[in-house]
């Protein structure tokens, strides 16, 4: 029995020694090759912070901004033009906030203008002089100026007799072909459609080919047949850069007013004045057609001797709201009063604006040039 225990004990010792030897060999092998132990899953390395890509110096970062353009006339107390005002003497305010002037020029600028002439019966006595004055105005065009001739009576008779051209002979021939025709006068419609047409023509050009825009309106001032109303016209002028120059023959309109109302002549004068003031233009009310040649020369000078001023508004919200504009000019030498004349304001862009009210079916739309 004792010998059996000794043999069992000896066998256990041999087994333990063999096990220890095996484990020791495994550890040594692992230390030499690294294959015996399972490879741990590596922890992902942290991603390096993104590196900004440098912008080459030649690249330009473009920021969309709404540049507001103003055509400003400066006159003295006697309404005489002043052409030597330096940029530093101008200040521009939008809704009472001072703006930074980004562009300034006082050189003569090419002009595209529509000559919009009333051919209703009330202008019968003046038509010959109107044609003569139109020719004088056209003859004073500079080589880069372009003009179109628009004839109107009622809302169904508004036509372009001559599309925009720099050809003075074509313009003169179109003026010669004007004739008086019966019908109710639609002044607002004629001006509204002419403004749209001038704007479309300008938008068809490259930016560096854009011109100053204007309308020279000749009429008796009493609207009797328009589809559009005055508010719609003034709203359009606030969205446009078109200046309105008015020659109003009001002599045949009654001066007799009602108990509390204005006379037809007073209403017509006030309406034409509002239209010119809103756009930064000017009105002329000749007592006689013989004054027209001199008026034509004055308008030609007014169209070209203006200051072009541009600014990027501090209020850049595209909310479609009206912004009032005020230009202030410092007094000149010896306290000379210098009075700026420009449009009364602008309507901001509106990315969510609804479609504009369409013209009535029986209103003649001016064709595209």
C-alpha positions in Angstrom: 0.0 0.0 0.0 2.8 2.3 0.9 4.5 1.6 -2.4 1.3 2.5 -4.4 1.1 5.9 -2.7 4.7 6.6 -3.5 4.2 5.7 -7.1 1.1 7.9 -7.3 2.9 10.8 -5.7 5.8 10.4 -8.0 3.4 10.4 -11.0 1.8 13.6 -9.8 5.2 15.3 -9.5 6.1 14.2 -13.0 2.8 15.6 -14.4 3.2 18.9 -12.6 6.8 19.3 -13.9 5.7 18.5 -17.4 2.8 21.0 -17.2 5.1 23.8 -15.9 7.6 23.0 -18.7 4.8 23.3 -21.3 3.5 26.6 -20.0 7.0 28.0 -19.8 7.7 27.0 -23.4 4.5 28.6 -24.6 5.4 31.9 -22.9 8.9 32.0 -24.4 7.5 31.3 -27.9 4.9 34.1 -27.4 7.6 36.5 -26.4 9.6 35.7 -29.5 6.9 35.6 -32.3 3.8 37.3 -30.9 1.6 34.6 -32.6 0.3 32.7 -29.6 -1.8 35.4 -28.0 -4.8 36.8 -29.7 -4.2 40.2 -31.4 -6.2 42.9 -29.5 -8.5 45.1 -31.5 -6.7 48.4 -32.0 -8.4 51.6 -30.8 -9.1 53.9 -33.8 -6.8 56.9 -33.9 -8.4 60.3 -33.5 -9.1 62.0 -36.8 -6.8 65.0 -37.5 -8.5 68.4 -37.4 -9.5 69.5 -40.9 -7.1 71.9 -42.4 -8.4 75.0 -44.2 -7.6 75.1 -47.9 -5.9 78.4 -48.7 -7.7 80.6 -51.2 -5.4 81.6 -54.1 -4.9 85.3 -54.3 -6.3 85.5 -57.8 -9.7 84.1 -56.7 -12.5 86.5 -55.9 -15.1 85.9 -53.2 -18.4 87.2 -54.6 -21.1 88.5 -52.2 -24.5 89.2 -53.7 -25.5 92.8 -52.8 -28.1 95.2 -54.0 -26.4 98.3 -55.4 -28.7 101.3 -55.4 -28.1 103.7 -58.2 -29.2 107.4 -58.0 -29.2 110.0 -60.7 -28.9 113.3 -58.9 -29.4 116.8 -60.4 -28.1 119.8 -58.3 -29.6 123.2 -58.9 -29.4 126.6 -57.2 -32.3 128.7 -55.9 -33.0 129.9 -59.5 -33.2 126.3 -60.7 -30.0 126.6 -62.6 -27.8 123.4 -62.9 -24.7 123.2 -60.8 -22.1 120.8 -62.3 -19.0 121.2 -60.0 -20.1 119.6 -56.7 -17.4 117.2 -55.3 -18.2 113.8 -53.9 -17.3 114.9 -50.3 -20.2 117.4 -50.3 -22.8 114.7 -50.9 -24.5 112.7 -48.2 -27.0 109.9 -48.8 -29.6 108.8 -46.3 -31.9 105.8 -46.5 -34.7 105.7 -44.0 -32.7 108.3 -42.1 -29.6 106.2 -41.9 -26.4 107.6 -43.5 -25.0 105.4 -46.3 -21.5 104.9 -47.6 -21.1 106.1 -51.2 -19.5 103.3 -53.2 -19.7 104.9 -56.7 -19.6 108.5 -57.8 -19.4 110.1 -61.2 -20.2 113.5 -62.7 -19.3 112.8 -66.3 -21.9 112.8 -69.1 -23.6 109.4 -69.2 -25.2 107.9 -72.3 -29.0 107.9 -72.0 -31.8 105.7 -73.3 -35.1 107.5 -73.2 -38.6 107.1 -74.6 -40.4 110.1 -76.1 -44.0 109.4 -75.2 -46.4 111.7 -77.0 -50.1 112.2 -76.5 -51.9 112.2 -79.9 -55.4 112.8 -78.6 -57.6 115.7 -79.9 -56.6 118.0 -77.0 -53.1 118.3 -78.5 -54.2 119.1 -82.0 -53.1 122.7 -81.9 -49.7 121.9 -80.5 -48.7 118.8 -82.5 -46.6 120.6 -85.1 -44.6 122.3 -82.3 -44.3 119.0 -80.4 -42.9 117.3 -83.5 -40.4 120.2 -83.9 -39.3 120.0 -80.3 -39.0 116.2 -80.6 -36.6 116.7 -83.5 -34.5 119.2 -81.5 -34.3 116.8 -78.6 -33.3 113.9 -80.9 -30.8 116.0 -82.8 -29.0 116.7 -79.5 -28.5 113.0 -78.8 -25.0 111.9 -78.3 -23.6 109.0 -80.5 -24.3 106.4 -77.7 -27.8 107.7 -76.8 -30.8 105.7 -78.0 -34.4 106.8 -78.3 -37.8 105.3 -79.0 -41.0 107.0 -80.0 -44.2 106.0 -78.3 -47.6 107.3 -79.5 -50.7 107.0 -77.3 -54.4 108.0 -77.1 -56.6 105.6 -75.2 -55.7 102.3 -73.5 -56.2 100.4 -76.7 -54.0 102.8 -78.8 -50.5 102.7 -77.2 -47.9 101.8 -79.8 -44.1 102.1 -80.4 -43.7 104.0 -83.6 -40.0 103.6 -83.6 -38.1 101.1 -81.4 -34.9 102.1 -79.6 -32.3 103.4 -82.1 -29.4 105.8 -82.3 -30.4 106.6 -85.9 -31.6 110.2 -85.9 -33.2 110.1 -89.3 -35.4 107.1 -88.4 -36.5 108.9 -85.3 -37.2 112.1 -87.2 -39.3 110.2 -89.8 -41.3 108.6 -87.0 -42.0 112.0 -85.5 -43.2 113.3 -88.9 -45.7 110.4 -89.1 -47.5 111.3 -85.9 -51.2 112.3 -86.2 -54.1 113.3 -84.0 -56.8 110.8 -83.4 -60.0 110.9 -81.4 -60.3 109.0 -78.1 -60.0 109.3 -74.3 -56.5 109.9 -73.0 -54.8 107.1 -71.1 -51.7 108.8 -69.6 -51.0 106.4 -66.8 -51.2 103.3 -69.0 -48.9 104.9 -71.6 -46.3 105.8 -69.0 -46.6 102.5 -67.1 -46.0 100.4 -70.2 -43.3 102.7 -71.4 -41.4 102.4 -68.1 -41.7 98.6 -68.3 -40.4 98.7 -71.8 -37.4 100.9 -71.1 -36.5 98.7 -68.1 -36.7 95.5 -70.2 -34.6 97.0 -72.9 -31.9 98.0 -70.4 -32.0 94.5 -68.8 -31.2 93.0 -72.2 -27.9 94.7 -72.2 -24.7 93.8 -70.4 -24.1 95.5 -67.1 -21.2 97.6 -68.5 -23.5 98.8 -71.4 -26.3 100.0 -69.2 -27.5 103.6 -69.7 -29.3 106.3 -67.8 -33.1 105.7 -68.3 -35.8 108.4 -68.9 -39.1 109.1 -70.3 -40.1 112.5 -71.9 -43.8 112.7 -71.7 -45.8 115.3 -73.7 -49.5 115.5 -72.7 -52.4 117.7 -71.6 -52.2 116.1 -68.2 -55.8 114.8 -67.8 -56.1 111.0 -67.6 -59.6 109.7 -68.7 -59.1 106.1 -69.8 -56.3 104.2 -67.9 -56.6 100.7 -66.5 -53.8 101.3 -64.1 -54.2 103.8 -61.3 -51.8 106.4 -60.0 -50.7 104.4 -57.0 -49.7 101.4 -59.2 -47.7 103.8 -61.4 -45.9 105.3 -58.5 -45.2 101.9 -57.1 -43.6 100.9 -60.4 -41.5 104.1 -60.5 -40.1 103.1 -57.0 -38.9 99.8 -58.4 -37.4 101.4 -61.5 -34.5 103.9 -62.2 -36.5 105.7 -65.0 -36.8 109.4 -64.6 -39.9 111.2 -65.9 -39.6 114.5 -67.7 -43.1 116.1 -68.3 -44.2 118.7 -70.8 -47.7 119.5 -69.8 -50.1 121.7 -71.9 -52.7 122.5 -69.3 -54.2 125.7 -70.9 -57.3 124.0 -72.3 -58.3 122.5 -68.9 -60.8 124.3 -66.8 -59.5 126.4 -63.9 -62.9 126.3 -62.2 -62.9 124.0 -59.1 -65.8 122.7 -57.0 -66.8 123.9 -53.6 -64.0 121.9 -51.9 -62.3 120.2 -54.9 -59.5 121.3 -57.1 -60.1 122.3 -60.7 -59.2 119.9 -63.5 -56.2 122.0 -64.3 -55.0 121.9 -60.7 -55.5 118.2 -60.5 -53.6 117.6 -63.7 -50.7 119.8 -62.6 -50.5 118.1 -59.2 -50.6 114.6 -60.8 -47.8 115.3 -63.3 -45.7 116.9 -60.6 -46.0 113.9 -58.3 -44.9 111.6 -61.2 -41.8 113.7 -61.9 -40.9 114.2 -58.2 -41.2 110.5 -57.4 -38.8 109.6 -60.2 -36.4 112.5 -59.8 -37.4 114.1 -63.0 -38.8 117.5 -63.8 -42.0 119.2 -65.1 -42.4 122.0 -67.7 -45.7 123.8 -68.2 -45.4 126.0 -71.2 -47.9 128.8 -71.7 -47.4 128.5 -75.4 -46.1 126.0 -77.9 -43.4 128.4 -79.0 -41.5 127.6 -75.7 -41.0 124.0 -76.8 -37.7 124.4 -78.7 -36.0 125.9 -75.6 -37.6 123.3 -73.3 -36.2 120.5 -75.5 -32.7 122.0 -75.1 -33.2 122.2 -71.4 -34.3 118.6 -71.1 -31.4 117.4 -73.2 -29.0 119.2 -70.8 -30.9 117.9 -67.7 -30.6 114.3 -69.0 -26.8 114.4 -69.2 -25.6 116.8 -66.6 -26.3 114.7 -63.6 -24.3 113.0 -60.8 -24.4 109.2 -60.8 -24.1 107.9 -57.2 -24.3 104.3 -56.0 -24.4 102.7 -52.6 -24.9 99.3 -51.0 -27.7 99.8 -48.4 -27.0 99.0 -44.8 -30.5 97.5 -44.7 -30.1 94.5 -47.0 -33.4 92.8 -46.1 -35.3 91.7 -49.3 -38.7 92.4 -47.8 -40.2 94.3 -50.7 -40.8 97.4 -48.5 -40.4 101.1 -49.5 -37.2 102.8 -48.4 -37.2 106.6 -48.4 -34.1 108.3 -49.9 -32.7 111.7 -49.0 -29.7 113.4 -50.6 -28.1 116.3 -48.8 -25.6 118.6 -50.5 -23.4 121.0 -48.5 -23.7 124.7 -49.4 -21.2 126.0 -51.9 -18.8 128.9 -51.8 -20.2 132.1 -50.3 -23.1 130.2 -48.9 -24.5 129.2 -52.3 -27.6 127.0 -51.8 -27.2 123.8 -53.6 -30.4 121.8 -54.0 -30.3 118.0 -54.9 -33.1 116.5 -57.0 -33.4 112.7 -57.2 -36.0 110.0 -56.7 -38.0 110.0 -53.5 -37.1 106.4 -52.6 -37.0 102.8 -53.7 -38.8 99.5 -53.2 -36.4 96.8 -51.9 -36.1 93.5 -53.7 -38.5 90.8 -52.6 -37.6 87.2 -53.1 -41.2 86.2 -52.2 -43.0 88.8 -54.2 -46.3 87.8 -55.9 -46.7 88.1 -59.6 -47.3 91.6 -60.8 -50.8 92.6 -61.8 -51.3 92.0 -65.5 -52.4 94.6 -67.9 -56.0 94.4 -69.2 -56.7 92.4 -72.3 -57.7 95.5 -74.3 -54.6 97.5 -73.4 -52.0 97.5 -76.1 -48.8 96.1 -74.9 -45.7 97.6 -76.2 -43.7 95.1 -78.2 -40.2 94.0 -77.2 -37.4 95.7 -79.0 
